[in-house]
Amino acid sequence: MNDISLPEVGSAAPDFTLKTTGGEFTLADLRGTSHVLLAFFPGAFTGTCTAEMCEISEDYSTYEQHGVRVLPISVDSVDALRVFKERDRLTVELASDFHRSVSRAYGALLETAFKSTRAYVLIDRDGVVRWSHAMANPAEKLATAEIMTHLAALG
């Protein structure tokens, strides 16, 4: 985990644009309108990642009630993410960081493995990082209830 260095709370979130399973996503487009939870995950079609994306999909209305848009990000291609989304009937759009630039900018990239770790970055409507957490073991994930405790602080 030595190479993981997520943005500090209170810092400006690096802006980015990524292709998703539903089009294109630009972080700056949500400034002033929505909080954003970036959910970096190591790879589609793996056990923990599948469980996590299914849980995010099932609980998406809970995030929406807090004014939060969730953007799961992996280094998989958009085509692979579309198959993953369809296979598991996910309702959340998945973002492809195929070139690893966003994972690197957010300090979530495992350089030697060339994929991201499992990490969460909560960004408020003003584009400021309010919470970030990297899992010590990428084979584990946070449950929605654990994440909700941080969302409640956004007000």
Secondary structure as the mmCIF struct_conf table of DSSP 4:
data_model
#
loop_
_struct_conf.conf_type_id
_struct_conf.id
_struct_conf.beg_label_comp_id
_struct_conf.beg_label_asym_id
_struct_conf.beg_label_seq_id
_struct_conf.end_label_comp_id
_struct_conf.end_label_asym_id
_struct_conf.end_label_seq_id
TURN_TY1_P TURN_TY1_P1 ASN A 2 ASP A 3
HELX_LH_PP_P HELX_LH_PP_P1 LEU A 6 GLU A 8
TURN_TY1_P TURN_TY1_P2 VAL A 9 GLY A 10
BEND BEND1 SER A 11 SER A 11
STRN STRN1 ALA A 12 ALA A 12
HELX_LH_PP_P HELX_LH_PP_P2 ALA A 13 ASP A 15
STRN STRN2 THR A 17 THR A 20
TURN_TY1_P TURN_TY1_P3 THR A 21 GLY A 22
STRN STRN3 GLY A 23 THR A 26
HELX_RH_3T_P HELX_RH_3T_P1 LEU A 27 LEU A 30
TURN_TY1_P TURN_TY1_P4 ARG A 31 THR A 33
STRN STRN4 HIS A 35 PHE A 40
BEND BEND2 PRO A 42 PRO A 42
TURN_TY1_P TURN_TY1_P5 ALA A 44 PHE A 45
BEND BEND3 THR A 46 THR A 46
HELX_RH_AL_P HELX_RH_AL_P1 GLY A 47 GLU A 58
TURN_TY1_P TURN_TY1_P6 ASP A 59 ASP A 59
HELX_RH_AL_P HELX_RH_AL_P2 TYR A 60 GLN A 65
TURN_TY1_P TURN_TY1_P7 HIS A 66 GLY A 67
STRN STRN5 VAL A 68 SER A 74
BEND BEND4 VAL A 75 ASP A 76
HELX_RH_AL_P HELX_RH_AL_P3 VAL A 78 ARG A 87
TURN_TY1_P TURN_TY1_P8 ASP A 88 ARG A 89
BEND BEND5 VAL A 92 VAL A 92
STRN STRN6 ALA A 95 SER A 96
TURN_TY1_P TURN_TY1_P9 PHE A 98 HIS A 99
HELX_RH_AL_P HELX_RH_AL_P4 SER A 101 ALA A 105
TURN_TY1_P TURN_TY1_P10 TYR A 106 GLY A 107
STRN STRN7 LEU A 109 LEU A 110
TURN_TY1_P TURN_TY1_P11 GLU A 111 PHE A 114
STRN STRN8 LYS A 115 SER A 116
BEND BEND6 ARG A 118 ARG A 118
STRN STRN9 ALA A 119 ILE A 123
TURN_TY1_P TURN_TY1_P12 ARG A 125 ASP A 126
BEND BEND7 GLY A 127 GLY A 127
STRN STRN10 VAL A 128 VAL A 128
STRN STRN11 VAL A 129 ALA A 134
BEND BEND8 ALA A 136 ASN A 137
TURN_TY1_P TURN_TY1_P13 PRO A 138 ALA A 139
HELX_RH_AL_P HELX_RH_AL_P5 THR A 144 LEU A 151
HELX_RH_3T_P HELX_RH_3T_P2 ALA A 152 LEU A 154
#
